[in-house]
Each structure stands twice: as C-alpha cells, then as structure tokens.
C-alpha cells in the first residue's frame, strides 16, 4: 500500500546553514509543509519512507518507493492513477488495485472493492505516527533528522 500525508513545518525548521543541505520543505497555501510518502505491507507496518516538499505530487516518489520490493499487488488511492505508475508496477509483476480517476477515458480499470477496503491500514499508520509531536509538526531543519524521527515512529508501529 502506498500513500502520503502532509506535516506542517514549524517556522524554526526553515533556514538550514548551507543552501546545499536538503530540507524537503515546500510552501502550500502560505504554509510550510513536508510530505511523508510511505509504503506498507498488508498489516499496515511501514516498509519505506520518502520525504518531499509539500507541493510535490503524490505520484512522484512512487518508483523510488517500489524499487526492489517483493510484493504481489500495489494498492493506492486515485492520486496514484497514472499510466506511468501502472505500467511500472505491472512490469514488476504487481497486480494494480488503484481506483480510476473520474476523468479517465481510456481503459478504466475494474476495481476489486473488497481488497481496496484494506487501504485504511495505511491511513491508520499515519494516524498512529502523528501521535508523535515531532512527526505531526516538523521542527528539524534537515530532512535527514526529520526522517530519523519518522523511522522511529514507524518502528513504534512495528512494536505495537
């Protein structure tokens, strides 16, 4: 399962000393945000995380998230319905369970609604992770440090 969530970046998180340090902070609707992209297994346990700026589209880091994963199916919401993602997943031998966008005219997929209902597990993952204040609001300047706290929150989900 693949999904993403936005985390508000506190004003103290911006402005790293060197401009070359990656921050993964973007401005959306006047606020600074960071987007956490996650892939998890069928039990809702996290497998990988990627950080992007808040204005980045959900589908951009999907190839990075899926590369080298041993899986049978890709389960995602409508935001991930693009021909590029579907073809990349099918080339890896994954069954694609993604709801078709409303404006998709060519080849709308038949959705397995029973399996699609399991998508709530990835939403529950983000809900549990955002119980940690350091994940719900980003206070760290560098994305490496923030990603460390995201991994700690993911580890806590594994231990739960």
Rosetta blueprint (number, residue, H / E / L):
1 X L
2 X E
3 X E
4 X E
5 X E
6 X E
7 X E
8 X E
9 X E
10 X L
11 X H
12 X H
13 X H
14 X L
15 X L
16 X L
17 X L
18 X L
19 X L
20 X L
21 X L
22 X L
23 X L
24 X L
25 X L
26 X E
27 X E
28 X E
29 X L
30 X L
31 X E
32 X E
33 X E
34 X E
35 X E
36 X E
37 X E
38 X E
39 X E
40 X E
41 X L
42 X L
43 X L
44 X L
45 X L
46 X E
47 X E
48 X E
49 X E
50 X E
51 X E
52 X E
53 X E
54 X L
55 X L
56 X L
57 X L
58 X L
59 X L
60 X L
61 X L
62 X H
63 X H
64 X H
65 X H
66 X H
67 X L
68 X L
69 X L
70 X L
71 X L
72 X L
73 X E
74 X E
75 X E
76 X E
77 X L
78 X H
79 X H
80 X H
81 X L
82 X L
83 X H
84 X H
85 X H
86 X H
87 X H
88 X H
89 X H
90 X H
91 X H
92 X L
93 X L
94 X L
95 X E
96 X E
97 X E
98 X E
99 X L
100 X L
101 X L
102 X L
103 X L
104 X L
105 X L
106 X L
107 X L
108 X L
109 X L
110 X L
111 X L
112 X L
113 X H
114 X H
115 X H
116 X H
117 X H
118 X H
119 X H
120 X H
121 X H
122 X H
123 X H
124 X H
125 X H
126 X H
127 X H
128 X H
129 X H
130 X L
131 X L
132 X L
133 X H
134 X H
135 X H
136 X H
137 X E
138 X E
139 X L
140 X L
141 X L
142 X L
143 X H
144 X H
145 X H
146 X H
147 X H
148 X H
149 X H
150 X H
151 X H
152 X H
153 X H
154 X H
155 X H
156 X H
157 X H
158 X H
159 X H
160 X L
